Amino acid sequence: MTAIIREGARLIVIAAASLYFNTPASGQVSEEVLQRQISGYANDLCGICHHEPGNKKELAPRIAGQQAAYIEAQLRVFRQKSRGEPEAYDCMWGLSSALSDALVAPLAGYFASQAPFPGIPGDPALIDKGRAVFNRSSQPGAIPSCAECHGAKAEGNGATPRLAGQLGPYLNRQLHVIRAKLRRSSAMHGVVGSLQDDEFYWLAIYLQSL
């Protein structure tokens, strides 16, 4: 029964998303129409889970101020159904399937242009532990520190995501998802394989605080 409910919800998501992107047979829309579609999709659909204040969906990431190249890459991965965690199947596979190639980059740019949400304070002792893990190279010369790829302030760069201010429960969950190889990330598999569960948690608390 649970599987039936989940599938029904997924189909509703696809139908709702398609209402925003019902383009002409030619595939051409004016800039005004495109911006209206992007704004409507971002606020009325993406905003259900990703907008704040009042975001109660802690496993849905903050994407305001995220790197545009990263958002675009993940939207394409969702469309290809290459991310296998339940949250991807239940929601993002369907939502992303309604996006045409021409709309992926503008939608990513829309969210990248938004101001990031501020960090969330946490236990100073745990934050210090997380900071140490973030800046530590587990295997010098072999596995880089988090800071080497994500930036000293976890601001991200291009296809490497911004982690600063990201929700802790989401970060902790994704580290486990990557370790289970439900997300393909050759750069991350070695990193997460060298960390313990407690270190995942400390990292999440630290990054959420930035």
JORAPE-V903858 format. One line per field, one symbol per residue. ss: DSSP state (@ for helix, = for strand, . for the rest). phi: phi as a letter, one per 40 degrees, with the letter a starting at -180 (. if undefined). burial: 1 if it has 9 or more other C-alpha atoms within 8 Angstrom, else 0. A space follows every 10 residues. Layout:
ss->???
phi->???
burial->???
//
This chain:
ss->.@@@@@@@@@ @@@@@@@@@@ .......... @@@@@@@@@@ @@@@@@@@@@ .......... .......@@@ @@@@@@@@@. .....@@@@@ @@@@@@@... @@@@@@@@@@ @@........ ...@@@@@@@ @@@@....=. ..=..@@@@@ ......=..= .......@@@ @@@@@@@@@. .....@@@@@ @@@...@@@@ @@@@@@@@@.
phi->.dcccccccc ccdccccccc bcccdcgbbc cccdcccccc ccccbdcdbc cbcgcccccc ccbcgccdcc dccccccccc fccbcdcccc bcdccccccc dcbccccccd cccccccccb cacdcccccc ccccccccbd gbbccdcccc gdbfcgagcc ccbcgccddc cccccccccc gcbcacccdc ccccbcdccd ccdccccccc
burial->0000011011 1011001101 1000000000 0001001101 1110111011 1000100110 1111111111 1110111110 1111100111 1111111110 0011111111 1100010010 0100011111 1011111100 0011111011 1001111111 1111111111 1110101110 1110000011 1100000011 1111111111
//
